[in-house]
Amino acid sequence: MTVRIGVIGTGAIGRDHARRIQTVLAGGEIVALSDVNRASAEAVRADIAPKAEVFATGEELIASASVDAVLVTSWGTTHEQYVLAAIAAGKPCFCEKPLATTAEGARRIVDAEVKAGRRLVQVGFMRRYDAGYVALKEAVKTHTGAPIMVHAAHRNPTVPEAYITPMAIHDTLIHEIDVFRWLLDDDYVSARVIFPRKAARSHGRLRDPQIVVLETAKGVVIDVEIFVNCHYGYDIQCEVVGEDGIARLPEPMAIQMRLGAKLQNAILTDWKDRFVASYDVELQDFLKAAAQGTASGPTSWDGYMAAVTSDACVAAQDKAGEAVAIPHPARPALYA
């Protein structure tokens, strides 16, 4: 079965996902496009999916009988309305993060999906599909013993001037928030944020770097360095300390060179290059599930818990290292 896909939001990530489905992956076809900037949708049709219909609104696209499943890759503030519309229409929906811009909005999506009685939403937390993280999870499960601590870092070479302190949580740490819940099969109970000396490339509205300390229900302590103006490259690090051993996230494959009296490896500078393969795997997973009228992968509940945790971390930014409790509501049976 070929799943007929409609894409809402044809900016950089929407365009790239449309390209994947149309030219790289099996089982899907782009049949509909919509964007608040119609010219953007028209350009994707011309370049990638010439048979696709361009709709004036996302709601019209979702309602179309020609669309089997939906990709929501629009501005984050619009995600909730489109995901809720897809659930109401009974159509599988892949939603890029965030699921919603507030925890309350994400909970409304959870409640709507529970009422529908089946999984319809996959959230775009692509790190769960990264080969390195998959291998790390297996190592933690089978070799290193019960996890005790996690040391991690999320470093960007630079960010735009509009990037401000809370975005280090909502736009950057959000991926660690999700992948560590999955990696450890655990939930968070508290968050603290510590600010070291401010780096020279920061500005008045951005404290950079910062360290987030998360504690889990099983007692694991996680420290994550967020450094979004590190200058030298895009660098994702993760080390899990277990009772019997330590496991580290593997570095991206790179050629080691002896050159100019130096032993060196290249370091990536763009997140899209670091996780390009995982995007292919996650969307193939979505197409496989959508062909059965359902969804797989990260759930609406995962999106909701990420939002709850993010809110606590942002609150902790103003608490001078004081711990902020993270609620741990009961998980609906649909997501067991």
Secondary structure, DSSP 8 states (H G I E B T S, - for coil): --EEEEEE--SHHHHHHHHIIIIISSSEEEEEEE-SSHHHHHHHHHHT-TT-EEESSHHHHHH-TT-SEEEE-S-GGGHHHHHHHHHHHT--EEE-S-S-SSHHHHHHHHHHHHHHTS--EEE--GGGG-HHHHHHHHHHHHTS-SEEEEEEEEE-S---TT--TTHIIIIIIHHHHHHHHHHHT--EEEEEEE--S--TT-BTTB--SEEEEEEETT--EEEEEEETT-SS--EEEEEEEESS-EEE-------EEEETTEEEE-----HHHHTHHHHHHHHHHHHHHHTTTS--SS-HHHHHHHHHHHHHHHHHTTTTT--EE-------GGG-
